[in-house]
């Protein structure tokens, strides 16, 4: 991955965390990594554990940011979430997947939280 893409991703995650904290999410982990992949943010929204994918776009050349969370990506994120739940012994805790879509623009970025963006995917 290029330095520019890494920088764009970090900027997006920083914006997402600030926005989520304003919405009263409690951030538990950032860039959680395990053998099956990575989750951008893991947080609590009241009693619900939330697995969050952040997608940031500087331009609209390749579609909106949320469109990048396709079926393959959803399966990947589901595997990471199941790993986290098993590792932390939290299988009885309510959980969901959110996507934070960020479009960098002038005069300010547009941040959208898509709650319950998709269901747990197997396979």
Secondary structure, DSSP 8 states (H G I E B T S, - for coil): --HHHHHHHHHHHHHHHHHHHHTT-EEEEEEEEETTEEEEEEEEETTEEEEEEEEEESSSTT--GGGG--HHHHHHHHHHHHHHHHHTT-TTS-EEEEEEEEE--SSS-EEEEEEEEE-----
